Amino acid sequence: MKMVYEKPKAEDYVSLRLRSGMGDKDLDRSKKALANSLFTVSLYEKEELIGFGRIVGDGGITYVVSDIMVDENYRRRGFADLIMKEINHYFEQNTFEDSYICLIANSPADLLYHKYQFEYLPQNKYGMLRKQS
């Protein structure tokens, strides 16, 4: 297994989305999304992308953890944890006490994120998603 901090090819990203159960995304929009990422972690087995995670945001105040995914054939080997360790390291080096760092977790991945100081919102805060038609 090889870890790199370069953005993968959009074709590989979309393929991994499908192999990880995250769902399909448009190739052109995926190219744009990857290009606009602040930080990426890619795991490869030989030449195949088997794990990925990224941070998006403005690089000053707001950061969003996105697309933490591992190929279904490589799960339960600690790869998601490895990706999150690298993302956590980025946050330790590049964010501030008042930075806004968030993510939206699918269960049971929320258990992993707790290890990296992510908590559920307190009762006076609400996470929301804009409904797209």
matplotlib code that plots the C-alpha trace (Angstrom):
import matplotlib.pyplot as plt

x = [0.0, 1.3, 0.0, 0.3, -0.9, -1.6, -5.1, -6.1, -7.4, -11.1, -11.8, -10.1, -12.0, -15.4, -14.5, -13.6, -16.8, -18.7, -16.4, -16.8, -20.6, -20.5, -22.4, -21.7, -20.7, -20.4, -16.8, -16.5, -17.8, -15.5, -12.5, -13.5, -14.1, -10.7, -8.9, -10.5, -9.6, -7.4, -5.8, -6.1, -4.9, -4.9, -4.1, -3.0, -2.5, -0.2, -1.8, -5.4, -6.9, -8.3, -8.7, -9.3, -10.1, -10.0, -10.5, -12.4, -12.9, -11.5, -8.2, -8.7, -11.7, -14.0, -12.9, -15.0, -13.9, -15.3, -15.2, -13.6, -13.9, -12.2, -12.8, -15.2, -12.5, -10.0, -12.2, -11.5, -7.7, -7.4, -7.2, -9.9, -8.2, -4.9, -6.6, -8.1, -4.7, -3.3, -6.3, -6.0, -2.3, -3.2, -5.6, -3.0, -0.6, -3.0, -6.0, -6.6, -8.5, -11.4, -11.4, -14.8, -14.1, -17.1, -18.2, -21.3, -20.9, -22.6, -23.1, -21.1, -18.2, -19.2, -17.4, -14.2, -14.6, -15.0, -11.4, -10.4, -12.3, -15.4, -18.5, -22.2, -23.6, -24.8, -28.5, -28.4, -26.8, -28.3, -26.6, -28.5, -28.3, -29.8, -32.4, -31.5, -34.4]
y = [0.0, 3.5, 6.8, 10.0, 13.5, 14.2, 14.5, 11.3, 11.2, 11.9, 8.6, 6.8, 8.9, 8.1, 4.4, 4.3, 6.1, 3.2, 0.5, 2.0, 2.4, 6.2, 6.4, 7.8, 11.4, 13.2, 13.0, 16.7, 17.9, 15.4, 16.9, 20.4, 19.2, 17.5, 20.5, 22.7, 20.5, 22.0, 18.6, 15.1, 11.7, 8.8, 5.2, 2.9, -0.8, -1.0, 1.4, 1.1, 3.8, 1.9, 4.7, 8.4, 11.4, 15.2, 18.5, 21.3, 24.9, 28.4, 27.7, 30.3, 29.7, 27.0, 23.4, 20.4, 16.7, 15.0, 11.7, 9.4, 6.2, 2.8, 0.1, -2.5, -5.2, -3.4, -2.5, -3.5, -3.0, 0.4, 2.4, 4.9, 5.5, 6.0, 8.6, 10.4, 10.5, 12.4, 14.7, 15.3, 16.1, 18.7, 20.3, 20.4, 22.2, 24.5, 25.5, 27.8, 27.6, 29.5, 27.5, 25.9, 22.2, 20.0, 16.9, 14.9, 11.2, 8.1, 5.5, 3.7, 6.0, 8.4, 6.1, 6.7, 10.5, 10.6, 9.4, 12.7, 15.1, 15.3, 15.5, 15.6, 19.2, 20.5, 21.0, 24.7, 24.0, 22.3, 20.7, 21.2, 20.3, 22.3, 20.2, 20.1, 19.6]
z = [0.0, -0.9, 0.5, -1.6, -1.1, -4.7, -6.1, -7.9, -11.5, -11.5, -13.2, -10.3, -7.8, -9.4, -9.6, -5.9, -5.0, -6.7, -5.2, -1.7, -1.9, -1.9, -5.2, -8.6, -9.5, -12.7, -14.1, -15.1, -11.7, -10.0, -11.8, -10.6, -7.0, -6.8, -8.2, -5.6, -2.6, 0.0, 1.0, -0.3, 0.9, -1.6, -0.8, -3.7, -3.9, -6.9, -9.3, -8.0, -5.8, -2.8, -0.2, -0.3, 1.8, 1.4, 3.0, 1.3, 2.4, 2.3, 3.9, 6.6, 8.7, 7.4, 6.6, 5.7, 5.8, 2.8, 0.8, 3.4, 1.5, 1.2, -1.4, 0.0, -0.7, 1.6, 4.6, 8.2, 7.7, 9.3, 6.1, 7.0, 10.3, 8.4, 6.2, 9.2, 10.9, 7.9, 7.8, 11.6, 11.1, 8.4, 10.9, 13.6, 11.3, 9.4, 11.5, 14.5, 17.7, 16.1, 12.9, 11.9, 11.1, 10.2, 8.5, 7.8, 8.8, 7.7, 10.4, 11.6, 10.4, 13.1, 15.6, 13.7, 13.7, 17.5, 17.7, 16.0, 18.2, 16.2, 18.4, 17.8, 17.8, 21.1, 21.7, 20.8, 17.3, 14.3, 11.3, 8.1, 4.5, 1.6, -0.3, -3.9, -6.4]

ax = plt.figure().add_subplot(projection="3d")
ax.plot(x, y, z, "-o")
ax.set_aspect("equal")
plt.show()
